[in-house]
């Protein structure tokens, strides 16, 4: 999951989450998405 999301951030920047929708995700996956998104935004 980290590789998929971080690659989106690298290619499209921090605004990528405004253009991507995650559907039918479990609570665990939602937490992972949030953690990776936070990490990628801090690293820029």
CHARMM-style PDB file with segment names, atoms N, HN, CA, C and O in Angstrom:
ATOM      1  N   UNK     1       0.836  -1.184   0.000  1.00  0.00      PROA
ATOM      2  CA  UNK     1       0.000   0.000   0.000  1.00  0.00      PROA
ATOM      3  C   UNK     1       0.882   1.250   0.000  1.00  0.00      PROA
ATOM      4  O   UNK     1       0.612   2.209  -0.723  1.00  0.00      PROA
ATOM      5  N   UNK     2       1.924   1.231   0.806  1.00  0.00      PROA
ATOM      6  HN  UNK     2       2.143   0.452   1.394  1.00  0.00      PROA
ATOM      7  CA  UNK     2       2.816   2.386   0.884  1.00  0.00      PROA
ATOM      8  C   UNK     2       3.404   2.714  -0.483  1.00  0.00      PROA
ATOM      9  O   UNK     2       3.434   3.877  -0.886  1.00  0.00      PROA
ATOM     10  N   UNK     3       3.867   1.699  -1.192  1.00  0.00      PROA
ATOM     11  HN  UNK     3       3.843   0.754  -0.865  1.00  0.00      PROA
ATOM     12  CA  UNK     3       4.480   1.935  -2.499  1.00  0.00      PROA
ATOM     13  C   UNK     3       3.481   2.535  -3.483  1.00  0.00      PROA
ATOM     14  O   UNK     3       3.838   3.426  -4.253  1.00  0.00      PROA
ATOM     15  N   UNK     4       2.257   2.068  -3.470  1.00  0.00      PROA
ATOM     16  HN  UNK     4       1.967   1.343  -2.844  1.00  0.00      PROA
ATOM     17  CA  UNK     4       1.247   2.583  -4.392  1.00  0.00      PROA
ATOM     18  C   UNK     4       0.935   4.048  -4.134  1.00  0.00      PROA
ATOM     19  O   UNK     4       0.898   4.855  -5.062  1.00  0.00      PROA
ATOM     20  N   UNK     5       0.714   4.385  -2.879  1.00  0.00      PROA
ATOM     21  HN  UNK     5       0.744   3.729  -2.125  1.00  0.00      PROA
ATOM     22  CA  UNK     5       0.333   5.755  -2.541  1.00  0.00      PROA
ATOM     23  C   UNK     5       1.521   6.698  -2.666  1.00  0.00      PROA
ATOM     24  O   UNK     5       1.382   7.799  -3.197  1.00  0.00      PROA
ATOM     25  N   UNK     6       2.679   6.282  -2.187  1.00  0.00      PROA
ATOM     26  HN  UNK     6       2.792   5.387  -1.755  1.00  0.00      PROA
ATOM     27  CA  UNK     6       3.844   7.172  -2.253  1.00  0.00      PROA
ATOM     28  C   UNK     6       4.228   7.456  -3.699  1.00  0.00      PROA
ATOM     29  O   UNK     6       4.688   8.555  -4.009  1.00  0.00      PROA
ATOM     30  N   UNK     7       4.045   6.484  -4.588  1.00  0.00      PROA
ATOM     31  HN  UNK     7       3.671   5.591  -4.337  1.00  0.00      PROA
ATOM     32  CA  UNK     7       4.331   6.709  -6.001  1.00  0.00      PROA
ATOM     33  C   UNK     7       3.405   7.779  -6.584  1.00  0.00      PROA
ATOM     34  O   UNK     7       3.840   8.607  -7.385  1.00  0.00      PROA
ATOM     35  N   UNK     8       2.138   7.766  -6.188  1.00  0.00      PROA
ATOM     36  HN  UNK     8       1.785   7.094  -5.537  1.00  0.00      PROA
ATOM     37  CA  UNK     8       1.202   8.807  -6.629  1.00  0.00      PROA
ATOM     38  C   UNK     8       1.670  10.188  -6.171  1.00  0.00      PROA
ATOM     39  O   UNK     8       1.625  11.149  -6.938  1.00  0.00      PROA
ATOM     40  N   UNK     9       2.117  10.282  -4.925  1.00  0.00      PROA
ATOM     41  HN  UNK     9       2.153   9.501  -4.302  1.00  0.00      PROA
ATOM     42  CA  UNK     9       2.604  11.560  -4.399  1.00  0.00      PROA
ATOM     43  C   UNK     9       3.833  12.033  -5.164  1.00  0.00      PROA
ATOM     44  O   UNK     9       3.954  13.216  -5.480  1.00  0.00      PROA
ATOM     45  N   UNK    10       4.740  11.113  -5.460  1.00  0.00      PROA
ATOM     46  HN  UNK    10       4.642  10.151  -5.203  1.00  0.00      PROA
ATOM     47  CA  UNK    10       5.957  11.489  -6.186  1.00  0.00      PROA
ATOM     48  C   UNK    10       5.644  12.003  -7.593  1.00  0.00      PROA
ATOM     49  O   UNK    10       6.268  12.955  -8.062  1.00  0.00      PROA
ATOM     50  N   UNK    11       4.689  11.379  -8.258  1.00  0.00      PROA
ATOM     51  HN  UNK    11       4.182  10.606  -7.877  1.00  0.00      PROA
ATOM     52  CA  UNK    11       4.376  11.760  -9.632  1.00  0.00      PROA
ATOM     53  C   UNK    11       3.439  12.964  -9.736  1.00  0.00      PROA
ATOM     54  O   UNK    11       3.569  13.767 -10.660  1.00  0.00      PROA
ATOM     55  N   UNK    12       2.499  13.097  -8.799  1.00  0.00      PROA
ATOM     56  HN  UNK    12       2.394  12.444  -8.049  1.00  0.00      PROA
ATOM     57  CA  UNK    12       1.457  14.114  -8.947  1.00  0.00      PROA
ATOM     58  C   UNK    12       1.435  15.163  -7.836  1.00  0.00      PROA
ATOM     59  O   UNK    12       0.626  16.090  -7.888  1.00  0.00      PROA
ATOM     60  N   UNK    13       2.296  15.038  -6.844  1.00  0.00      PROA
ATOM     61  HN  UNK    13       2.953  14.285  -6.802  1.00  0.00      PROA
ATOM     62  CA  UNK    13       2.367  16.031  -5.782  1.00  0.00      PROA
ATOM     63  C   UNK    13       1.332  15.819  -4.687  1.00  0.00      PROA
ATOM     64  O   UNK    13       0.542  14.876  -4.727  1.00  0.00      PROA
ATOM     65  N   UNK    14       1.355  16.716  -3.712  1.00  0.00      PROA
ATOM     66  HN  UNK    14       1.996  17.483  -3.679  1.00  0.00      PROA
ATOM     67  CA  UNK    14       0.489  16.594  -2.533  1.00  0.00      PROA
ATOM     68  C   UNK    14      -1.001  16.724  -2.846  1.00  0.00      PROA
ATOM     69  O   UNK    14      -1.837  16.257  -2.073  1.00  0.00      PROA
ATOM     70  N   UNK    15      -1.333  17.343  -3.955  1.00  0.00      PROA
ATOM     71  HN  UNK    15      -0.653  17.722  -4.584  1.00  0.00      PROA
ATOM     72  CA  UNK    15      -2.747  17.528  -4.301  1.00  0.00      PROA
ATOM     73  C   UNK    15      -3.400  16.270  -4.864  1.00  0.00      PROA
ATOM     74  O   UNK    15      -4.588  16.282  -5.186  1.00  0.00      PROA
ATOM     75  N   UNK    16      -2.648  15.204  -4.986  1.00  0.00      PROA
ATOM     76  HN  UNK    16      -1.683  15.195  -4.725  1.00  0.00      PROA
ATOM     77  CA  UNK    16      -3.180  13.977  -5.583  1.00  0.00      PROA
ATOM     78  C   UNK    16      -4.398  13.446  -4.822  1.00  0.00      PROA
ATOM     79  O   UNK    16      -5.292  12.859  -5.431  1.00  0.00      PROA
ATOM     80  N   UNK    17      -4.447  13.639  -3.529  1.00  0.00      PROA
ATOM     81  HN  UNK    17      -3.720  14.116  -3.034  1.00  0.00      PROA
ATOM     82  CA  UNK    17      -5.578  13.115  -2.750  1.00  0.00      PROA
ATOM     83  C   UNK    17      -6.872  13.836  -3.063  1.00  0.00      PROA
ATOM     84  O   UNK    17      -7.953  13.324  -2.773  1.00  0.00      PROA
ATOM     85  N   UNK    18      -6.778  15.024  -3.655  1.00  0.00      PROA
ATOM     86  HN  UNK    18      -5.900  15.440  -3.891  1.00  0.00      PROA
ATOM     87  CA  UNK    18      -7.983  15.732  -4.087  1.00  0.00      PROA
ATOM     88  C   UNK    18      -8.581  15.110  -5.346  1.00  0.00      PROA
ATOM     89  O   UNK    18      -9.738  15.360  -5.684  1.00  0.00      PROA
ATOM     90  N   UNK    19      -7.782  14.297  -6.036  1.00  0.00      PROA
ATOM     91  HN  UNK    19      -6.842  14.094  -5.761  1.00  0.00      PROA
ATOM     92  CA  UNK    19      -8.211  13.709  -7.302  1.00  0.00      PROA
ATOM     93  C   UNK    19      -8.431  12.201  -7.243  1.00  0.00      PROA
ATOM     94  O   UNK    19      -8.886  11.609  -8.222  1.00  0.00      PROA
ATOM     95  N   UNK    20      -8.116  11.572  -6.116  1.00  0.00      PROA
ATOM     96  HN  UNK    20      -7.746  12.053  -5.321  1.00  0.00      PROA
ATOM     97  CA  UNK    20      -8.216  10.116  -5.979  1.00  0.00      PROA
ATOM     98  C   UNK    20      -9.263   9.779  -4.928  1.00  0.00      PROA
ATOM     99  O   UNK    20      -9.348  10.422  -3.882  1.00  0.00      PROA
ATOM    100  N   UNK    21     -10.064   8.751  -5.230  1.00  0.00      PROA
ATOM    101  HN  UNK    21      -9.995   8.228  -6.080  1.00  0.00      PROA
ATOM    102  CA  UNK    21     -11.073   8.281  -4.281  1.00  0.00      PROA
ATOM    103  C   UNK    21     -10.790   6.826  -3.938  1.00  0.00      PROA
ATOM    104  O   UNK    21     -10.594   5.997  -4.827  1.00  0.00      PROA
ATOM    105  N   UNK    22     -10.769   6.522  -2.654  1.00  0.00      PROA
ATOM    106  HN  UNK    22     -10.927   7.195  -1.932  1.00  0.00      PROA
ATOM    107  CA  UNK    22     -10.590   5.150  -2.191  1.00  0.00      PROA
ATOM    108  C   UNK    22     -11.953   4.637  -1.758  1.00  0.00      PROA
ATOM    109  O   UNK    22     -12.577   5.199  -0.859  1.00  0.00      PROA
ATOM    110  N   UNK    23     -12.415   3.565  -2.399  1.00  0.00      PROA
ATOM    111  HN  UNK    23     -11.908   3.108  -3.130  1.00  0.00      PROA
ATOM    112  CA  UNK    23     -13.745   3.033  -2.118  1.00  0.00      PROA
ATOM    113  C   UNK    23     -13.651   1.632  -1.515  1.00  0.00      PROA
ATOM    114  O   UNK    23     -12.735   0.868  -1.820  1.00  0.00      PROA
ATOM    115  N   UNK    24     -14.607   1.316  -0.661  1.00  0.00      PROA
ATOM    116  HN  UNK    24     -15.351   1.936  -0.413  1.00  0.00      PROA
ATOM    117  CA  UNK    24     -14.747  -0.021  -0.088  1.00  0.00      PROA
ATOM    118  C   UNK    24     -13.487  -0.488   0.636  1.00  0.00      PROA
ATOM    119  O   UNK    24     -13.127  -1.663   0.567  1.00  0.00      PROA
ATOM    120  N   UNK    25     -12.824   0.423   1.323  1.00  0.00      PROA
ATOM    121  HN  UNK    25     -13.116   1.378   1.379  1.00  0.00      PROA
ATOM    122  CA  UNK    25     -11.623   0.077   2.073  1.00  0.00      PROA
ATOM    123  C   UNK    25     -11.998  -0.293   3.507  1.00  0.00      PROA
ATOM    124  O   UNK    25     -12.906   0.289   4.100  1.00  0.00      PROA
ATOM    125  N   UNK    26     -11.292  -1.254   4.034  1.00  0.00      PROA
ATOM    126  HN  UNK    26     -10.555  -1.727   3.552  1.00  0.00      PROA
ATOM    127  CA  UNK    26     -11.481  -1.605   5.437  1.00  0.00      PROA
ATOM    128  C   UNK    26     -10.895  -0.490   6.306  1.00  0.00      PROA
ATOM    129  O   UNK    26     -10.165   0.373   5.819  1.00  0.00      PROA
ATOM    130  N   UNK    27     -11.220  -0.523   7.579  1.00  0.00      PROA
ATOM    131  HN  UNK    27     -11.813  -1.224   7.974  1.00  0.00      PROA
ATOM    132  CA  UNK    27     -10.684   0.493   8.508  1.00  0.00      PROA
ATOM    133  C   UNK    27      -9.164   0.419   8.563  1.00  0.00      PROA
ATOM    134  O   UNK    27      -8.499   1.449   8.669  1.00  0.00      PROA
ATOM    135  N   UNK    28      -8.614  -0.770   8.495  1.00  0.00      PROA
ATOM    136  HN  UNK    28      -9.154  -1.607   8.409  1.00  0.00      PROA
ATOM    137  CA  UNK    28      -7.156  -0.937   8.517  1.00  0.00      PROA
ATOM    138  C   UNK    28      -6.522  -0.283   7.309  1.00  0.00      PROA
ATOM    139  O   UNK    28      -5.513   0.411   7.440  1.00  0.00      PROA
ATOM    140  N   UNK    29      -7.088  -0.489   6.145  1.00  0.00      PROA
ATOM    141  HN  UNK    29      -7.908  -1.052   6.038  1.00  0.00      PROA
ATOM    142  CA  UNK    29      -6.548   0.115   4.924  1.00  0.00      PROA
ATOM    143  C   UNK    29      -6.675   1.633   4.985  1.00  0.00      PROA
ATOM    144  O   UNK    29      -5.759   2.346   4.574  1.00  0.00      PROA
ATOM    145  N   UNK    30      -7.799   2.134   5.491  1.00  0.00      PROA
ATOM    146  HN  UNK    30      -8.543   1.555   5.824  1.00  0.00      PROA
ATOM    147  CA  UNK    30      -7.972   3.589   5.641  1.00  0.00      PROA
ATOM    148  C   UNK    30      -6.896   4.177   6.531  1.00  0.00      PROA
ATOM    149  O   UNK    30      -6.368   5.250   6.240  1.00  0.00      PROA
ATOM    150  N   UNK    31      -6.564   3.486   7.618  1.00  0.00      PROA
ATOM    151  HN  UNK    31      -6.993   2.614   7.855  1.00  0.00      PROA
ATOM    152  CA  UNK    31      -5.520   3.967   8.528  1.00  0.00      PROA
ATOM    153  C   UNK    31      -4.165   3.976   7.837  1.00  0.00      PROA
ATOM    154  O   UNK    31      -3.382   4.909   8.014  1.00  0.00      PROA
ATOM    155  N   UNK    32      -3.885   2.947   7.055  1.00  0.00      PROA
ATOM    156  HN  UNK    32      -4.521   2.188   6.912  1.00  0.00      PROA
ATOM    157  CA  UNK    32      -2.614   2.890   6.333  1.00  0.00      PROA
ATOM    158  C   UNK    32      -2.530   4.020   5.325  1.00  0.00      PROA
ATOM    159  O   UNK    32      -1.484   4.656   5.193  1.00  0.00      PROA
ATOM    160  N   UNK    33      -3.611   4.276   4.617  1.00  0.00      PROA
ATOM    161  HN  UNK    33      -4.460   3.760   4.725  1.00  0.00      PROA
ATOM    162  CA  UNK    33      -3.643   5.377   3.641  1.00  0.00      PROA
ATOM    163  C   UNK    33      -3.363   6.696   4.338  1.00  0.00      PROA
ATOM    164  O   UNK    33      -2.582   7.509   3.844  1.00  0.00      PROA
ATOM    165  N   UNK    34      -3.990   6.909   5.474  1.00  0.00      PROA
ATOM    166  HN  UNK    34      -4.624   6.248   5.875  1.00  0.00      PROA
ATOM    167  CA  UNK    34      -3.787   8.150   6.229  1.00  0.00      PROA
ATOM    168  C   UNK    34      -2.345   8.291   6.688  1.00  0.00      PROA
ATOM    169  O   UNK    34      -1.757   9.366   6.572  1.00  0.00      PROA
ATOM    170  N   UNK    35      -1.778   7.221   7.203  1.00  0.00      PROA
ATOM    171  HN  UNK    35      -2.255   6.347   7.297  1.00  0.00      PROA
ATOM    172  CA  UNK    35      -0.390   7.253   7.684  1.00  0.00      PROA
ATOM    173  C   UNK    35       0.565   7.574   6.534  1.00  0.00      PROA
ATOM    174  O   UNK    35       1.443   8.426   6.673  1.00  0.00      PROA
ATOM    175  N   UNK    36       0.396   6.897   5.405  1.00  0.00      PROA
ATOM    176  HN  UNK    36      -0.317   6.205   5.292  1.00  0.00      PROA
ATOM    177  CA  UNK    36       1.279   7.125   4.261  1.00  0.00      PROA
ATOM    178  C   UNK    36       1.102   8.538   3.716  1.00  0.00      PROA
ATOM    179  O   UNK    36       2.084   9.207   3.394  1.00  0.00      PROA
ATOM    180  N   UNK    37      -0.132   8.992   3.611  1.00  0.00      PROA
ATOM    181  HN  UNK    37      -0.930   8.449   3.872  1.00  0.00      PROA
ATOM    182  CA  UNK    37      -0.391  10.344   3.100  1.00  0.00      PROA
ATOM    183  C   UNK    37       0.238  11.399   4.013  1.00  0.00      PROA
ATOM    184  O   UNK    37       0.857  12.350   3.535  1.00  0.00      PROA
ATOM    185  N   UNK    38       0.078  11.229   5.309  1.00  0.00      PROA
ATOM    186  HN  UNK    38      -0.425  10.457   5.697  1.00  0.00      PROA
ATOM    187  CA  UNK    38       0.703  12.166   6.262  1.00  0.00      PROA
ATOM    188  C   UNK    38       2.216  12.167   6.126  1.00  0.00      PROA
ATOM    189  O   UNK    38       2.852  13.220   6.109  1.00  0.00      PROA
ATOM    190  N   UNK    39       2.776  10.983   6.030  1.00  0.00      PROA
ATOM    191  HN  UNK    39       2.259  10.127   6.043  1.00  0.00      PROA
ATOM    192  CA  UNK    39       4.237  10.857   5.906  1.00  0.00      PROA
ATOM    193  C   UNK    39       4.748  11.526   4.634  1.00  0.00      PROA
ATOM    194  O   UNK    39       5.744  12.249   4.661  1.00  0.00      PROA
ATOM    195  N   UNK    40       4.062  11.282   3.528  1.00  0.00      PROA
ATOM    196  HN  UNK    40       3.253  10.695   3.507  1.00  0.00      PROA
ATOM    197  CA  UNK    40       4.504  11.854   2.257  1.00  0.00      PROA
ATOM    198  C   UNK    40       4.371  13.373   2.238  1.00  0.00      PROA
ATOM    199  O   UNK    40       5.195  14.054   1.627  1.00  0.00      PROA
ATOM    200  N   UNK    41       3.358  13.907   2.889  1.00  0.00      PROA
ATOM    201  HN  UNK    41       2.689  13.354   3.385  1.00  0.00      PROA
ATOM    202  CA  UNK    41       3.171  15.360   2.919  1.00  0.00      PROA
ATOM    203  C   UNK    41       4.234  16.006   3.793  1.00  0.00      PROA
ATOM    204  O   UNK    41       4.671  17.122   3.512  1.00  0.00      PROA
ATOM    205  N   UNK    42       4.654  15.319   4.848  1.00  0.00      PROA
ATOM    206  HN  UNK    42       4.299  14.413   5.076  1.00  0.00      PROA
ATOM    207  CA  UNK    42       5.695  15.866   5.730  1.00  0.00      PROA
ATOM    208  C   UNK    42       7.061  15.831   5.068  1.00  0.00      PROA
ATOM    209  O   UNK    42       7.903  16.687   5.335  1.00  0.00      PROA
ATOM    210  N   UNK    43       7.286  14.853   4.212  1.00  0.00      PROA
ATOM    211  HN  UNK    43       6.601  14.157   3.995  1.00  0.00      PROA
ATOM    212  CA  UNK    43       8.609  14.686   3.622  1.00  0.00      PROA
ATOM    213  C   UNK    43       8.892  15.674   2.498  1.00  0.00      PROA
ATOM    214  O   UNK    43      10.034  15.772   2.047  1.00  0.00      PROA
ATOM    215  N   UNK    44       7.892  16.403   2.035  1.00  0.00      PROA
ATOM    216  HN  UNK    44       6.964  16.324   2.401  1.00  0.00      PROA
ATOM    217  CA  UNK    44       8.097  17.346   0.938  1.00  0.00      PROA
ATOM    218  C   UNK    44       8.457  18.702   1.430  1.00  0.00      PROA
ATOM    219  OT1 UNK    44       8.664  19.614   0.629  1.00  0.00      PROA
TER     220      UNK     44
END
